[in-house]
């Protein structure tokens, strides 16, 4: 086993026991009253801005209502979670296997 393989295995075990995922962190940051802008979110999560936007899109698809607020005097738009999905909601999936 190489050193990099051993390192990945140990990091995987340590990451799994943390309990806080980047998605959880994003939800927490967007859940504040003032929200956050893309640059701040990206910096705190260690992601590039397009990755942050993609993750926010994934949250929208999961049922979160995310709103963007543009400042009146210019500047970066701030985003925040307006509503969370219902805990027992199941996303409707369409089955295309039986279509001709």
ZIBELKA-V814169 format. One record per pair of residues at least 24 apart in sequence whose C-alpha atoms are under 10 Angstrom apart, sorted by the first residue. I is the first residue (numbers start at 1). J is the second residue. Records with the same first field share a line. If there is no record, write none. Layout:
I=J  J
//
This chain:
21=45
22=46  47  55
23=52  55  56  58  59
26=52  55  56  59  80
27=56  59  64  80  81  84
28=80  81
29=79  80  81
30=56  66  67  78  79  80  81  82
31=66  79  80  81  82  83  84
32=79  80  81  82
33=79  80  81  82
34=69  78  79  80  81
35=66  67  68  69  77  78  79  80  81  82
36=68  69  76  77  78  79  80
37=68  69  70  75  76  77  78  79  80
38=76  77  78  79
39=76  77  78
40=78
41=78  79
56=80  81
59=84  85
60=84  85
61=85  91
62=89  90  91
63=89  90  91
//
